[in-house]
């Protein structure tokens, strides 16, 4: 099996190193000082489960790699539409794209039976730009649960979690999903193939759609948001509205809002990815995590007043950042 990791950052390099341990032919695509370290020393993973190193091929030129069986997308979702030049050399006739993104994926309504089947979500597929470079038929959905950070170039600090849930948009348990899952498990990860992967998407999204923008607006950690009665109630309202939208598109995530809040509070004084991006002057992952949910509220006729209000404020913040 040949796997390319496009965007071998904290999660991508962790996946690549794990797959390399299972004997997969892995190619990491990265840049800058991180790439230089990967080339010189491979990937070093520091983990409470045990440290390990792996030495996959690393490059900034996908043409060196050529067509592979799977591309694991470690890019932020807002980079997908412009990733065509990097992605094209990696694609063969049967190449699958394992999209390890946060939020609503561009393929969400692809092969989803019901009134919205085939509908495009502009926030994540503007004018079809993402679908043009990433055909939905290639997509394998992936919900990423682990927390990792780049501790230093080439060094990945694994904080918690090993589960990467995957699934086909049409809900089948396909040979390609089973093959990828088997390789991930052999590398020490959990990788269940979920026929109802969209339920997993909504479970993770309940937290991301609420804590991420609130943290960007307040500069607060997850624990601080939970400990303040006012912001905790805002998060509860956003989660309630998110579950309403999920139900309108046929998903029924089996998790309570209280359990989701308790889990977030246990994480402690952790800065969300959106707050980290804000503080680093990077583009926030707003379109897939919040804008797409608000667009789905429009599509389904859901009121979602709190989601709309928080999105409006965070969108203005993002525009001010861009100048």
Protein Blocks (a to p, Z undefined) as FASTA:
>chain_A
ZZddehiafklmmmmmmmmmnopacddddehjllmmmmmnopadddfkbpcdddddddfb
fklnopafbdcdfbdfklmmmmmmmmmmmpcfklccdddbehjdfklmgopacjkgoiac
fklmgghlmmmmmcfklpccdddfbdcddfbghiacdfbdjbdcdddfklpacfklmmmm
mmmmmnopacdddfklmlmmmmmmmmmmmmmmmmmmnopafklmmmpmklmmmmmmmmmm
mmmmmmmnopacdbdfklmmmmmmmnopadcfklmmmmnopacdfklmmmmmmmmmmmno
paklmmmmmmmmmmmmmmmmnZZ
